[in-house]
Amino acid sequence: MNLKELQQEVNKRWTLQCGNPCHKSADPGHALVHMTKALGKIASAFNDAEHEQREVRSDEVGKYLADLVICAARFAQDNIDLDEACLRRLAEKFTLNV
């Protein structure tokens, strides 16, 4: 699945969540709340690993990284093509010297 397909799937599913009592809202602002929560959980996992002098485990952060991508797709809705935006940003940040 590429980012464009992911974004389409997320937006299709997210709109069905309006009746979900856990979400109460399916707007982009709510997606931003979930992105912020996910970042906090990732930071916490890194902090714990640092204090325990160990590497961060993938099982500690994997689902939260996925939440960031999924919620970013919803935050962008149909206003931003994340596939195209990521390709442009990748080219800007990591130029190839060929």
Secondary structure as the mmCIF struct_conf table of DSSP 4:
data_model
#
loop_
_struct_conf.conf_type_id
_struct_conf.id
_struct_conf.beg_label_comp_id
_struct_conf.beg_label_asym_id
_struct_conf.beg_label_seq_id
_struct_conf.end_label_comp_id
_struct_conf.end_label_asym_id
_struct_conf.end_label_seq_id
HELX_RH_AL_P HELX_RH_AL_P1 LEU A 3 TRP A 14
HELX_RH_3T_P HELX_RH_3T_P1 THR A 15 GLY A 19
TURN_TY1_P TURN_TY1_P1 PRO A 21 HIS A 23
BEND BEND1 LYS A 24 LYS A 24
BEND BEND2 ASP A 27 ASP A 27
HELX_RH_AL_P HELX_RH_AL_P2 PRO A 28 HIS A 51
TURN_TY1_P TURN_TY1_P2 GLU A 52 GLN A 53
BEND BEND3 ARG A 54 ARG A 54
HELX_LH_PP_P HELX_LH_PP_P1 GLU A 55 ARG A 57
HELX_RH_AL_P HELX_RH_AL_P3 SER A 58 ALA A 76
TURN_TY1_P TURN_TY1_P3 GLN A 77 ASN A 79
BEND BEND4 ILE A 80 ILE A 80
HELX_RH_AL_P HELX_RH_AL_P4 LEU A 82 LYS A 93
BEND BEND5 PHE A 94 PHE A 94
#
